[in-house]
């Protein structure tokens, strides 16, 4: 049995103890696009925003808190698991001996990744591990390694994900661990017919029976889970008070229309090569070698949403033409600046060429 499946079954057995919910947009103090995310058209990032440790466990004296999260999604045609571990040292710095206080985490559990197809699964658990110096260093090491993964260009570190995940698995197996609070959810693309379609917003797992807290009073004020006046007005922004007395974890799904273009190092380097070659008047080199390499890199990149691939190729091609391929000298732009430009018109011949390229890479599973 896989570790992912094993924890899922553990969460399911403990589910009656937990209250899980998504906060509706009218109960959040900031505006955001709550439309369901269509596969291939947006970028996502998942955050652990906040948590609270109630006083019912002797935290940092007999047992240490460890937050383990894993997000599984499709990346470049393959299913990947991105793990995260918030070690005791990180949490202890936040609250010291002041238990039952809010911990403002704002830990990115993933990088900004394109949701191109399939499902997005989140599994997160607040574990308590018996105070044992022999595994203390192991916990800190795995925590530091897991921080390497939520980087802008995920493909550059993806090979680290599996060994880090296995290390966390070993940690939770060898330690005297106890699940205090768990959350798991599977998100699908828009129009899936259920209530679990992927969209931006806040959601929480609270260690409480469902009838102990009135969901209508829960709200988000300044990235904090609060109790405030019910209803659809923004009164809760003034009278909202932190939720106290319960351990909980608060998460957020971030949605963006654009990637962090400057983080795509491989593509950015190729564009820079092409710009420099044009300034050196090596036009044939650009046309025959570098421009095709740029197109292939874009179509193969797991960090670019499907809807952006063609636009990216067209915009970069237009930029290079203006820079010198058609003898028009202009100042060279960054990749970010190129992607902010309006999309130029595409003639029939170029349209056919792009369609042929896309079909070729679709057949190869890109």
N, C-alpha and C positions, 0 to 999 in steps of 0.2 A: 504494500500500500504506500502511495506517495505521501510525503510530509504534508503537502497541500491538502490532500484528501483527508488525511488523519486529523488535521486541525479543523477542517470543515465539519467532520462528524462530532468532534468535541464541542464546537460552537453550537451545533444542532441540539446536542443533549442538554446544554446549559441554557438554551434559548428562553425558556419560561422566566428566567431571572432578569432578562434584559428587556429594555424598552428601546426600540429602534424606530426612527422616523426621519423623514425628509421635511425640512422647513419650507413652507410655501413662500413664494417671493414677497407677498404682502406682509410677511413677518420678519423681513430682513431690512436693515436700515440703509442698504446701498442698492443701487439699481444695477441690473445685469440682464443679459439676453437669456431668457429661460426657454427658448425654443429647443426642441429635441435636436440632437446632433445627427446630421445625415452622414453616413459613412463616406469618407473620401473628401469631405468638405470643410473640416475644421481640425484644430489642434487642442489637445487636452493636457491638463496637469492636475494631479490629485495631491491635496495638502492635508496633513494633520494640523489643524488650526489651533486647537486648545484641548486641554484635559484637566481633570480635577481628581485628586486622590482623597477620598473620604477617610475618616479617622478609624474605620473599622478594621484596619490592618496596621500592624506595627511597622510602618514603612521606615526603612533605613536603619532599623534597630535589629529586628529579627529577619526581615525580608526586604529585598530590593525590588523596586519596580523596573520592569523591562517592557518596552513597547515594541512588538514585532509586527510589521506590516508586509504584505506581499501583494503586488498587483500583476495580474496575468492578462496579456493582450497580444494581438497579432502585430508583429514587427517585421516588415519585409517578407511576408509570406510564412513566417514561423511564429509559433507560440512561445513567448518569453515570459519569465517571471522576474520582476524587479523587486528585490527584498529591501527592507529597511529595518534597522534596529536602533532604538533610542536607548542608550545605555544608562545605568543608574547615575553616573557622574553628570551627564547632561541634565537629568531631571533634578538631581540634588542641588545643582547650582541655582535652579529656578525657584525652589521652595524651601531649601534648608530644613529647618525643623517646623516650619509653618504649614502643617498639614491642613487639609480641607481648604486650600487656597488654589486659585486658578493658575494654571501653568500655560502661559502664552507660548505655544510651541512654534507654529508657522514653519513646520518641517515639510519641504517638498518630498513626497513619497515617490514621485516620478519626475522625469524631465518633461519638457513640452513635447509631446509625441503626436503624430498624426493618427487619428482614428480612421483607418482606411477600410477595415472590414472586421467581421467576427464579433466577439464579445469582449467586454472588459470586466474582469473579476477582481474584487477587492476583498482581502482577508486581513483583519487587524485584531490583535489581541493584547490586552494589558495583563502581563504575567507577573507574579511575584516569585522570586527565587530566593531560597534560603541563603542567609548571609554566610558566604564561604569565600575566604581569600584565595583559595586555589583556582577558582574560576573567575575571579575579579578581573584579572588581566585579559583573559580570553574575551570577556564581555566587552571591555573597552576597545580591544583590537577589532572585533567584529563591528562595533559601532562606528569606528573610524573608517573601516573599509566600506561599509554601506553608504557612507556619505559621499563616496566617489561616484556613485551611480546616477543620482539626479543631476546630470550635466546637460547643457543645451543640445549637444550632438550625441544622442544615445548610442548610435552605432559605433562610436569611437571607444566605448567602454563595455559594450554588450558582453564581451567574452569574460568579464569579471563577474557577471551576474550569477552564473550557476555556482562557481566555487564559494562565493559569499553566502548564497542561499544555503548551500550544504553546510557551511560553517555554522550558520545560525541554527540549522536543524540539529547539528551535533550539540551545540550549546544548550538548547532546550531539552535535549534528551539526557545529557549528563547531569544537569542541574536539578535540584529538588524544586521543580517548578510547579506552580498552581495557576490555572487560568482564573483571573479575577473578573475580566470583562472581555467579551468578544463581539466582533462584528464581521459579517460577510454579506456580500451582495454581488449579483451578476447584472451588468448593464448591457442592454442591446441597443442597436441603432434605432433611429426614428421609424415610426410606423410598424413597430414589431407587434403591436396589438396588446401589449401589457402596460403595467404602470412603472416598469423598471427601465424605460428608455433613457439612454445617456443624455444628460443635460447639465448645464451649470447650476450651482446651488450648494446649499449646506445640508448636511445630514449628520445624525448623532446616534451614538449608542450609550444608553444610561443604565447603570446597575440599579434597577428598580423594577418592581412589578408594574405592569401596565396601568393598573388602577391607582397607583400612588401619585402620579403626576398628570395634570390636565394638559394635554397637548395643545389646546387652544391658547394657553398662556405662554407657551414657549416662544422665544423670539431671539433674534441675533442683533446685538448692539455692539458695534466696534469689534467685530470678530469674536464676540463672547456670547456664550449660551446663557440666556436670561429668562426670568419670569416677568411678564408685563401684562398690561391690559389686553384682553382678547379683542378680536374684531379685525377689520380690514384697514382701519386708519393707522396712522403712525404715532399714536399716543404712547405706545410702548417705548419709543425712543427716549421719552422723558421719564417714565416711571419704571422702566425695566431694571430689575435687580438680579445680580448673579444667582444662578441656581446653586444652592448649597445643600450639603448633607448627602450627596450622592457622588460616587465615582462615575466619570463619563469621559467619552472621547468625541470631539467635534471635528468633522471633516468638511472639506470643500472641493468641488470639482470646478476647475477654471477652464473656460472655453475661450479660444482665440481664433480669429480668422486668418492670422498670419503667423508663420514660423519666425523664430529669431534667426533671420537670414544670415547674419554675420557669424553665427555659430557653425554654419555648414562649411567646415574648413576645406574639404576636398573640392567642392564646387567653387568656393571663393578663390582658392589657389589657382584653379584652372582659368577662371575669369581674369585674374591678375596676370597670368602668363599671356593670355590673349591680348590684353590691353598693352602690356609691355612689348609684345611682338609687333603690334600695330605701330607703336611709336618708333620701333626700329625698322618700319616699312617691310616687315616680313609677312606680307599679306597672304601669300600662298600657304605658308605654314599654318596660319590661322584657319584658313578655309578648309584645307585638306586634313589637318590633324587636330588642332586644339578645339575648334568648334564642334566637330563630331564627338570628341572626348567629353566636352561639356554636356552635350545632349545625352550621351550614354550615362554619365554620372548622375544626371537628374532623374532619368527614367529608372535607374537602378537604386536610387537612394530610398532607404526605408524611413528617412526623416522628413520626406516631402509628401504632403497629402496628394492624392491622385488628381484632384481638381486643380492643383497648382502646377503640375508638371508641365503641361503644354504651355501655360501662360509664362512660366519661368523660362522655358526655351525660347519663346517668341520675344520676350522682353530683353533677354541677354543678347539674342541675335540682333535685335534692333539697335541696342546700345553699341555693339561692336561695329555695325554699319556706320552709325553716326560718328564713331570715333575714327574711322579711317578706311573701312572696307569700301566705302563709296566716296573716299577723298574728302570727307567733311570732318574737319578737326574740331573737337569739343573736349572739354575737360572730362577725364575719366571719373566715373562714379563708383561708390561702394556698392556691394551686392544689395544691401538694404535700400539704398537710393534707387537702384535699378528696379527693384520690385515694387516701389511706390509709384512708378510711372504708369500712365494709362496704357492699356493694351493696344498696340497698333493693329491696323487692319491686316488681315491675312488673305493673300490671293489664293486662287484655286490650286495652283501648283504646290504652294507651300502647305496648304491644307491637306492635300493628298499625301505629301511627304511625311507630315506629322502623324497622320492617321496610320500610315504604314509602319512607322517607328513604334507607335503605341501598341499596335497589334502584335508586332514582333516581340516586344517585351512582356506583353500579357501572356503570350504563348509560353514564355519561359518562366512564368510565375512571379514576375515582378509587380 
